[in-house]
Amino acid sequence: MHFKENIKLLRKRKGCTQDEVSFALEMKRSTLSGYENGVAQPNLNALMQFSDYYGIAIDTLVKMDLSSLSESQLSQLE
C-alpha cells in the first residue's frame, strides 16, 4: 500500500503544509500526520476526502506508487 507516501507527495506538490491540508479536509493535523507516517489507517470517509481533494481515484491513491510517475503522468491523473 502506497497511501502514506502518495498523500505526502501530493501535499508537497501542491506546496501545502499539513495544517493547510488538514484544515481543508476538516481533520486534525495530528490525524493527517499519522496517515503520512503510517501510524494510522484512514477509514473510507477519509479516503474519499483525500480522493476529492487531490482529484485522484481512491484505488490509485492506495495501490499505485505515484513517485514512480513522471510529472506529465501525475498531471494526467489529477
Number of C-alpha atoms within 10 A of each C-alpha: 11 15 23 21 18 20 20 18 15 18 15 12 9 10 9 13 13 18 15 13 18 17 13 11 16 11 14 14 17 13 16 24 17 15 19 19 13 14 10 14 16 16 8 10 9 16 18 15 16 20 18 13 13 15 13 17 15 17 12 15 23 17 12 15 14 21 13 9 11 10 10 8 11 14 9 9 12 11
